């Protein structure tokens, strides 16, 4: 039987061709099967793309808020205005965007006399007593300090080298499918950003 005759037999009602012949030559529904095969990796790729985009968006926003707020320390405005720890943290949140929960934000700052005095201890994520911390337990975490204390107590004086580190536990990371962003036992991801600068030699900056 020729190919044309087979095609006619498949399409003819009541055809007596064997079942495997009819199944193998019937292409009805092929598009739906091909779409199902392609759609699975496509949607996985799409969700991963969205997850990575959200991650870089949050990190960039946090860095922007930290850089803008840290400039107040660099120029001496934070000290001159008598800014408190809580006001400095609130400024970071405002500059970063309304999608941050300011109560979860941790800020660490440390002044040094010279660049050579900077130590890298306590500037990275550490695991302590089963709890994922942003900074070492021996360092000053302003987010856990007295919010009413003055930022000048931790910002140093004029012409000092200052490091400012900001940490934020991003809880939405656990809700992104196909992506394992979690770095904390709670399922959140610790976002961290740091900057280092020398304060301007302004008179009265250390008062």
LINNORJO-V133917 format. One record per residue. N is the residue number from 0. PSI is psi in radians with two decimals (NA if undefined). Layout:
# LINNORJO-V133917
n,psi
N,PSI
N,PSI
This chain:
# LINNORJO-V133917
n,psi
0,2.30
1,2.96
2,-0.72
3,-0.69
4,-0.62
5,-0.74
6,-0.74
7,-0.64
8,-0.65
9,-0.67
10,-0.25
11,2.23
12,2.45
13,0.34
14,2.49
15,0.26
16,2.62
17,2.69
18,-0.73
19,-0.50
20,-0.79
21,-0.71
22,-0.70
23,-0.45
24,-0.14
25,1.99
26,0.20
27,2.31
28,0.00
29,-0.64
30,-0.72
31,-0.68
32,-0.74
33,-0.69
34,-0.70
35,-0.67
36,-0.63
37,-0.58
38,-0.58
39,-0.96
40,-0.50
41,-0.81
42,-0.56
43,-0.80
44,-0.71
45,-0.78
46,-0.67
47,-0.67
48,-0.77
49,-0.73
50,-0.78
51,-0.67
52,-0.74
53,-0.69
54,-0.89
55,-0.53
56,-0.78
57,-0.74
58,-0.76
59,-0.69
60,-0.74
61,-0.72
62,-0.68
63,-0.80
64,-0.71
65,-0.76
66,-0.74
67,-0.76
68,-0.64
69,-0.44
70,-0.47
71,-0.57
72,-0.72
73,-0.69
74,-0.07
75,0.05
76,-0.67
77,-0.69
78,-0.76
79,-0.59
80,-0.06
81,0.61
82,2.37
83,2.99
84,-0.77
85,-0.66
86,-0.67
87,-0.74
88,-0.70
89,-0.65
90,-0.69
91,-0.80
92,-0.73
93,-0.71
94,-0.50
95,-0.58
96,2.78
97,-0.01
98,0.13
99,2.40
100,1.85
101,-0.42
102,-0.32
103,-0.08
104,2.33
105,2.37
106,2.28
107,2.33
108,2.53
109,2.20
110,2.62
111,2.71
112,-0.68
113,2.85
114,-0.59
115,-0.25
116,-0.14
117,2.31
118,2.49
119,0.12
120,2.37
121,0.10
122,0.16
123,2.90
124,2.37
125,2.78
126,2.11
127,2.11
128,0.64
129,0.09
130,2.28
131,1.98
132,2.72
133,-0.69
134,2.89
135,2.60
136,-0.30
137,-0.04
138,2.90
139,2.01
140,1.84
141,-0.48
142,-0.41
143,0.03
144,-3.11
145,2.01
146,-0.42
147,-0.11
148,2.70
149,2.46
150,-0.38
151,-0.41
152,-0.41
153,-0.12
154,-0.07
155,-2.83
156,-2.99
157,2.45
158,0.30
159,2.67
160,2.19
161,2.37
162,2.27
163,2.19
164,2.32
165,2.34
166,2.48
167,2.14
168,1.93
169,1.75
170,-0.42
171,-0.27
172,-0.56
173,-0.22
174,0.00
175,2.04
176,2.62
177,-0.01
178,2.37
179,1.35
180,-0.22
181,2.26
182,0.08
183,2.72
184,-0.46
185,-0.13
186,-0.10
187,2.95
188,2.29
189,1.96
190,2.34
191,2.43
192,2.47
193,2.68
194,2.61
195,2.44
196,2.90
197,2.22
198,2.67
199,2.57
200,1.10
201,2.42
202,2.35
203,0.14
204,-0.41
205,0.10
206,NA
